């Protein structure tokens, strides 16, 4: 079982093997748009799994999918035939027929470059906002971010809904929880969860536990146990 943690990214998935099992449910189809996730997903990995995918950095999927990411955000995979203009089913067939992985990657690159040529550029203000939040690992207020921008919070919210899929505040929370997970992994079984919370910018233990569980489905202690079982 693999834990797929949300990071604000989105992508495309192509399946050439057995049926996927995600969050305990079997997922039919051959290709999907994998929108940005709010919660950790659980993917069952079996011998028949044969996936090819591309992940776009947070905020960078819109030029390729031409759909507001807020419409794709959540826990479900969007079937390829739901967005016919992307021609994912046709691309899947071409990828299936390619004689090698290198051939598949070349076809996928050709497709993506074609989408990019006709796309509108990502707004510079979004790029700088994402970078600012990432550098601070989400440990800042959105009001502080807005002070650094040449436009107001309302426009920032619209940019995030369209290009990221959710609000700047939710994205900042994902970054803080991601930082917390890395601290727990680095510290192993000796990790002090109180110290982890403080380093990740939480001054209230209950707030830390609430955010961590809301995103991962596990308490910080439960995740530490998972890390110990997985990595020793």
Phi and psi in degrees as a GROMACS rama.xvg file:
@    title "Ramachandran Plot"
@    xaxis  label "Phi"
@    yaxis  label "Psi"
@TYPE xy
-105.697  136.346  UNK-2
-92.5449  123.264  UNK-3
-105.611  98.7038  UNK-4
-81.8093  142.321  UNK-5
-73.0894  136.963  UNK-6
-136.264  11.1417  UNK-7
87.2576  -3.42641  UNK-8
-85.3564  160.009  UNK-9
-133.729  169.658  UNK-10
-167.063  -175.026  UNK-11
-120.124  140.341  UNK-12
-127.454  138.117  UNK-13
-128.649  127.9  UNK-14
-109.673  127.084  UNK-15
-118.849  8.91775  UNK-16
-124.107  -142.986  UNK-17
-73.1433  174.591  UNK-18
-68.5213  141.2  UNK-19
-73.8969  149.8  UNK-20
-124.652  113.492  UNK-21
-127.103  126.187  UNK-22
53.8285  38.5496  UNK-23
79.4362  1.80626  UNK-24
-118.967  140.682  UNK-25
-78.4599  137.665  UNK-26
-116.948  113.839  UNK-27
-84.6385  168.482  UNK-28
111.909  170.67  UNK-29
-112.725  -23.0155  UNK-30
-152.595  148.078  UNK-31
-146.299  156.78  UNK-32
-94.8608  120.106  UNK-33
-97.8074  96.4908  UNK-34
-70.8083  169.158  UNK-35
-63.5077  138.539  UNK-36
-102.272  147.21  UNK-37
-95.551  -21.7304  UNK-38
-133.59  158.008  UNK-39
-63.9205  134.853  UNK-40
-105.721  155.814  UNK-41
-117.602  118.375  UNK-42
-109.889  122.277  UNK-43
-78.7173  124.452  UNK-44
-106.207  116.706  UNK-45
-120.514  176.031  UNK-46
-66.4979  -24.5436  UNK-47
-89.3378  0.822158  UNK-48
-72.6257  125.935  UNK-49
-142.747  90.0958  UNK-50
-114.014  145.72  UNK-51
-126.869  131.303  UNK-52
-146.815  165.774  UNK-53
-132.053  135.183  UNK-54
-112.338  130.641  UNK-55
-95.8527  141.141  UNK-56
-58.3977  153.841  UNK-57
-50.9234  129.327  UNK-58
84.75  -2.19535  UNK-59
-108.12  4.06119  UNK-60
-82.4668  -25.3782  UNK-61
-55.2252  -43.5705  UNK-62
-59.4963  -22.8932  UNK-63
-94.2699  -30.5722  UNK-64
-105.553  -15.2051  UNK-65
50.6968  40.3392  UNK-66
-142.23  137.305  UNK-67
-56.4454  126.37  UNK-68
-65.0159  -21.9398  UNK-69
-63.0153  -28.108  UNK-70
-76.2123  -16.5502  UNK-71
-108.636  -7.48716  UNK-72
-72.3121  149.097  UNK-73
131.95  -155.984  UNK-74
-100.023  -4.32962  UNK-75
-101.838  148.733  UNK-76
-83.8176  132.093  UNK-77
-88.7641  117.398  UNK-78
-57.258  146.223  UNK-79
-57.963  -32.9608  UNK-80
-75.8518  -8.71601  UNK-81
-76.5387  -20.8317  UNK-82
-123.945  71.7958  UNK-83
-60.9827  -29.1655  UNK-84
-63.3262  -19.5663  UNK-85
-78.2997  -16.9041  UNK-86
55.6116  39.854  UNK-87
-69.4556  -34.0017  UNK-88
-66.1792  -39.3097  UNK-89
-64.5652  -42.181  UNK-90
-63.8016  -40.7362  UNK-91
-58.1287  -42.6435  UNK-92
-62.6829  -41.6565  UNK-93
-66.5939  -39.8452  UNK-94
-65.011  -39.4783  UNK-95
-60.2849  -37.9718  UNK-96
-82.8897  -11.8284  UNK-97
-63.7962  138.521  UNK-98
-76.9797  -12.3184  UNK-99
-152.684  166.234  UNK-100
-62.7179  -39.9511  UNK-101
-60.1811  -38.864  UNK-102
-65.5824  -39.7304  UNK-103
-64.0036  -43.6306  UNK-104
-64.5942  -37.2598  UNK-105
-64.7431  -41.4038  UNK-106
-64.8817  -42.1912  UNK-107
-64.7844  -41.4993  UNK-108
-63.4258  -42.0849  UNK-109
-60.185  -43.2852  UNK-110
-62.5294  -47.4435  UNK-111
-65.724  -40.6265  UNK-112
-64.6367  -35.6738  UNK-113
-64.611  -40.9756  UNK-114
-64.8261  -39.7383  UNK-115
-68.6162  -34.1938  UNK-116
-60.9765  -33.0928  UNK-117
-97.7356  5.17974  UNK-118
-94.9373  154.969  UNK-119
-77.9742  145.464  UNK-120
-68.0526  154.841  UNK-121
-70.3309  131.262  UNK-122
-59.0365  130.866  UNK-123
-56.4876  -34.9688  UNK-124
-62.8895  -32.305  UNK-125
-69.731  -44.4554  UNK-126
-59.1304  -45.981  UNK-127
-67.3299  -35.4515  UNK-128
-66.7846  -44.5106  UNK-129
-61.5693  -45.2703  UNK-130
-62.2564  -38.5978  UNK-131
-64.6926  -45.997  UNK-132
-65.1331  -39.2695  UNK-133
-65.8725  -42.0892  UNK-134
-62.5396  -33.4503  UNK-135
-92.4015  4.20143  UNK-136
52.9011  34.0586  UNK-137
75.7542  4.56422  UNK-138
-91.9365  46.5442  UNK-139
-144.12  160.339  UNK-140
-83.8341  153.255  UNK-141
-67.4273  -30.1804  UNK-142
-60.8355  -38.9346  UNK-143
-66.2982  -37.4331  UNK-144
-63.477  -45.0457  UNK-145
-60.7217  -32.6238  UNK-146
-63.1965  -22.1911  UNK-147
-89.1254  -5.66744  UNK-148
-106.621  155.047  UNK-149
-85.9312  11.1842  UNK-150
-141.669  171.65  UNK-151
-90.0212  179.14  UNK-152
-66.634  -33.2126  UNK-153
-61.8617  -44.2629  UNK-154
-67.2205  -38.0091  UNK-155
-59.0507  -44.8083  UNK-156
-60.9887  -42.4249  UNK-157
-64.3827  -42.1623  UNK-158
-61.1011  -44.0672  UNK-159
-66.9265  -41.8912  UNK-160
-61.9484  -39.8171  UNK-161
-75.6725  -43.1242  UNK-162
-101.564  -25.4538  UNK-163
-105.981  -39.758  UNK-164
114.401  -13.8731  UNK-165
-154.357  -177.61  UNK-166
-72.9148  159.756  UNK-167
-58.0784  -36.4321  UNK-168
-64.3682  -42.3408  UNK-169
-66.5629  -39.5653  UNK-170
-63.5353  -41.3452  UNK-171
-60.8549  -37.7707  UNK-172
-64.719  -40.5298  UNK-173
-59.5244  -40.1654  UNK-174
-65.5814  -40.9659  UNK-175
-65.6551  -42.5733  UNK-176
-67.6433  -38.8364  UNK-177
-61.3605  -41.5249  UNK-178
-63.1941  -40.3576  UNK-179
-61.4731  -43.3327  UNK-180
-60.4627  -42.7565  UNK-181
-64.916  -38.9722  UNK-182
-62.8513  -40.9294  UNK-183
-66.2185  -41.9563  UNK-184
-63.8568  -41.1739  UNK-185
-68.3258  -36.3978  UNK-186
-83.0082  -21.099  UNK-187
64.8094  -150.165  UNK-188
-68.2128  -17.5517  UNK-189
-85.914  1.55204  UNK-190
-60.7956  128.921  UNK-191
-86.7984  116.783  UNK-192
-69.7522  -26.9416  UNK-193
-66.2354  -44.7676  UNK-194
-65.3842  -38.5528  UNK-195
-60.5907  -46.2285  UNK-196
-59.7429  -44.85  UNK-197
-64.7259  -44.4404  UNK-198
-64.2504  -33.3915  UNK-199
-83.4342  3.50137  UNK-200
94.2105  13.1399  UNK-201
-100.83  127.922  UNK-202
-107.845  3.56066  UNK-203
-130.845  115.449  UNK-204
-60.1671  -38.2775  UNK-205
-66.8249  -36.0446  UNK-206
-64.7233  -42.0282  UNK-207
-60.0938  -49.0161  UNK-208
-63.4528  -41.4013  UNK-209
-61.2591  -49.9837  UNK-210
-63.4144  -44.8019  UNK-211
-61.1606  -45.9662  UNK-212
-70.6644  -35.4253  UNK-213
-61.7121  -33.2159  UNK-214
-89.1303  -47.276  UNK-215
-95.3043  -19.8836  UNK-216
83.209  -0.500824  UNK-217
-124.173  151.934  UNK-218
-73.9409  161.362  UNK-219
-54.8918  -40.1316  UNK-220
-65.3606  -39.4436  UNK-221
-64.4338  -37.5354  UNK-222
-69.1266  -38.1678  UNK-223
-60.8682  -39.8361  UNK-224
-64.222  -40.3875  UNK-225
-61.0785  -43.9344  UNK-226
-62.1467  -41.8546  UNK-227
-63.423  -42.4607  UNK-228
-68.0218  -37.7373  UNK-229
-77.9226  -42.784  UNK-230
-112.208  -7.47289  UNK-231
